[in-house]
Amino acid sequence: AQRVTQPEKLLSVFKGAPVELKCNYSYSGSPELFWYVQYSRQRLQLLLRHISRESIKGFTADLNKGETSFHLKKPFAQEEDSAMYYCALSLHGGATNKLIFGTGTLLAVQP
Amino acid sequence: SQTIHQWPATLVQPVGSPLSLECTVEGTSNPNLYWYRQAAGRGLQLLFYSVGIGQISSEVPQNLSASRPQDRQFILSSKKLLLSDSGFYLCAWMGNYNEQFFGPGTRLTVL
């Protein structure tokens, strides 16, 4: 069955420390993955997609098919990075076109 | 540019009362539309999605229903609300690369 797992509900780090938010997926097809972020009192928004291989706000994520992972990383955390982060897997084919989300990780960056 | 609206922003309803939440999209035609419920610690649960007018797919059995009377309008309804229907409801549309863009959400409290 298709599934997205984010094992950490909360990740607390100090400003300037490296950050890694874990995401593992289960999918028999070719995976297409995204990271979404929700800052306090703001709507859920797309952070990055694996297919673009981009760096957004200093964050990167590499798809590792061998480990079925798509961890989100940033070398130096900033206080403004504090937010809820969701990993999502795209399911598409035929009439199906939807995202499956993980349960989310709350990142708290301490001063 | 595309925008997505949801209303109302907050709603307090008694148990057993009906519900109608509305979502509209501007700046795009024939979008795939989605209703999610977001709960703390449980991530985003996909409730319904629609690939066109009158076409609704239900993801989980529940007390809710959805309709798409117009191309850019998606409605979430209930005939009789339950306490367990309380939550934060998000509407989304799908872009060209399988990413989704979210509305501001509706906070529903059933008393």
Contacts between the chains, C-beta under 8 A, distances in Angstrom:
chain1	res1	chain2	res2	distance
A	6	B	43	7.9
A	9	B	41	6.6
A	32	B	98	5.9
A	34	B	99	6.0
A	43	B	102	5.3
A	43	B	103	6.8
A	43	B	104	5.0
A	43	B	105	6.7
A	44	B	38	7.9
A	44	B	44	7.8
A	44	B	90	6.7
A	44	B	102	4.3
A	45	B	101	7.9
A	45	B	102	7.1
A	46	B	99	5.2
A	46	B	100	7.6
A	46	B	101	7.1
A	49	B	97	6.7
A	49	B	99	5.9
A	51	B	97	6.9
A	86	B	43	6.4
A	86	B	44	6.7
A	88	B	100	8.0
A	90	B	98	4.4
A	92	B	98	5.8
A	95	B	51	6.3
A	95	B	57	7.7
A	97	B	32	5.5
A	97	B	49	7.7
A	97	B	51	6.9
A	97	B	94	6.3
A	97	B	98	6.9
A	98	B	34	6.9
A	98	B	46	6.0
A	98	B	49	5.6
A	98	B	59	7.9
A	99	B	34	7.9
A	99	B	46	7.4
A	99	B	98	7.7
A	99	B	100	5.7
A	100	B	46	7.5
A	101	B	36	8.0
A	101	B	43	4.8
A	101	B	44	4.2
A	101	B	46	7.9
A	102	B	43	5.8
A	103	B	41	6.4
A	103	B	42	6.0
A	103	B	43	3.9
A	104	B	43	5.1
